[in-house]
């Protein structure tokens, strides 16, 4: 597609369940980012993938969060044993060649944990 | 750690006015600065990207400036229109930490 695609657009899950969020970056973009936007808060950086390199996971908020990127393209963000404080909009972005190039964002996945 | 501040937090002006949104940052060691707009319930739309070696960028009615020495950027919107109503976000690109965002300016253009 022409832009960054995220799925699902909305997800309601029960506390304690696992969820998987998907991001398809713009074709040819080597860098992929995940951010979290909580109600009334700014954007919080979670993790950055550059090509096939192993990412720095220190930005993930807890060990219940994990992310992977297969074949340097599609990425999934997995949250295990969801908690109510995980409720937020999860945004994915991609850029052509790392943090010195323009970032383009998807529409986000709105996660609600009930 | 980079800190980004956007002033004002909210702004409401009549249609047709020119306006300036401000962004300040604490660490001048940046790759670039990017301005985005976010409409309610939507993702972010990139407006302008200024590389660290540049002073300004223009796109249509938008002009963004960058002064690294003073840690400031401004987004100038000329002849504002109701469709410009959105939240405007400033973000600094500093490397493997991704973009560091300000909290945004919520802009309302009154018809």
Interface residues (C-beta under 8 A of the other chain):
Chain A: X4 X6 X33 X35 X41 X42 X43 X45 X48 X50 X56 X59 X91 X93 X99 X100 X102 X103 X104 X105 X106 X107 X108 X110
Chain B: X31 X32 X34 X36 X41 X42 X43 X44 X45 X46 X49 X51 X89 X91 X93 X94 X95 X96 X97 X98 X99 X100 X101 X102 X103 X104
